[in-house]
Amino acid sequence: MKKLSIVLVIAAFLTGCGENAPVQTVDWYKTHELERTAMIAKCKANPGELGTSSNCINAITAANHLTVEKRGYTKHAPINALEGGE
């Protein structure tokens, strides 16, 4: 029982270790180009560990939103095939 409690304490300690970078929002990454490009480069360099982190997802999403906005994409109403395409 004592060994199990030691293992659990060590596991809890290691869980707390890691990068404590604050999570930035998509809008923040949209306005901070240098940080966005640096984060995307960091994510691409280590996708196994960072690919699913909140900052990577937000930075990539911000880059995608800016690309779509630059192209001038607008939302269209969906087409209903059952009503003759209207």
C-alpha positions in Angstrom: 0.0 0.0 0.0 2.9 2.3 0.8 4.4 1.7 -2.6 1.1 2.6 -4.3 0.8 5.9 -2.4 4.4 6.8 -3.4 3.6 6.1 -7.0 0.5 8.2 -6.9 2.3 11.1 -5.3 5.0 11.0 -7.9 2.4 10.8 -10.7 0.6 13.8 -9.3 3.8 15.7 -9.1 4.8 14.9 -12.7 1.3 15.9 -13.9 1.9 19.3 -12.5 5.2 19.6 -14.4 5.2 20.9 -17.9 4.8 24.1 -19.8 2.6 26.6 -17.9 2.2 29.0 -20.8 -1.1 30.9 -20.6 -3.7 29.8 -23.2 -4.4 32.6 -25.7 -7.6 32.9 -27.6 -8.1 32.8 -31.4 -8.8 36.6 -31.4 -5.6 37.2 -29.6 -3.6 35.2 -32.1 -5.4 37.1 -34.9 -4.0 40.4 -33.6 -0.5 39.2 -32.7 1.1 38.0 -35.9 4.6 37.3 -34.6 3.4 35.2 -31.7 1.0 33.3 -34.1 3.7 32.4 -36.6 6.1 31.4 -33.8 3.4 29.2 -32.2 2.5 27.5 -35.5 6.2 26.9 -36.2 6.6 25.4 -32.7 3.6 23.2 -33.2 4.8 22.0 -36.6 8.2 21.2 -35.2 6.7 18.9 -32.5 3.2 17.8 -33.5 3.2 14.7 -31.4 3.3 16.6 -28.1 2.0 20.0 -29.1 -0.5 19.3 -31.9 -3.5 19.0 -29.6 -2.5 21.8 -27.2 -5.0 24.7 -26.8 -2.4 27.3 -28.0 -1.6 25.3 -31.2 -5.2 24.8 -32.0 -6.0 28.5 -31.4 -3.0 29.7 -33.4 -3.8 27.5 -36.4 -7.5 28.4 -36.2 -6.6 32.1 -36.2 -4.4 31.7 -39.2 -7.2 29.8 -41.0 -9.7 32.6 -40.1 -7.4 35.3 -41.5 -6.9 33.4 -44.7 -10.6 32.9 -45.2 -11.2 36.6 -44.5 -8.5 37.6 -46.9 -10.2 35.6 -49.7 -13.5 37.4 -49.1 -15.5 34.3 -48.4 -19.0 35.0 -47.4 -21.5 32.6 -45.8 -24.3 31.4 -48.1 -27.6 29.9 -47.2 -27.6 26.1 -47.6 -29.3 24.6 -50.7 -32.1 22.3 -50.1 -32.1 19.6 -52.8 -35.5 18.4 -51.9 -37.1 21.7 -52.7 -35.6 22.0 -56.2 -32.4 23.7 -55.1 -33.9 26.6 -53.4 
